[in-house]
Amino acid sequence: MIDNWTTVALAFLALFLVGGVVSFLKQGLKKGALLLGALAAMAVTAAVLWR
């Protein structure tokens, strides 16, 4: 079983944000996609470091 649910939540948040990046790119919103990409990278980093 998973010991640390915060890590799971951060990983889920990162995946959600990556989906937002794809959606923003399809709409042509490059600045928004860049912002969401940076947030997704921070969420992945936090998930890795939290553990």
Residue pairs with C-beta under 8 A, 6 or more apart in sequence:
2 8
4 50
4 51
6 50
7 47
7 50
7 51
10 43
10 44
10 46
10 47
10 50
11 43
11 44
11 47
13 43
14 40
14 43
14 44
14 47
17 36
17 37
17 39
17 40
17 43
18 36
18 37
18 40
20 33
20 36
20 40
21 33
21 36
21 37
21 40
24 30
24 32
24 33
24 36
25 33
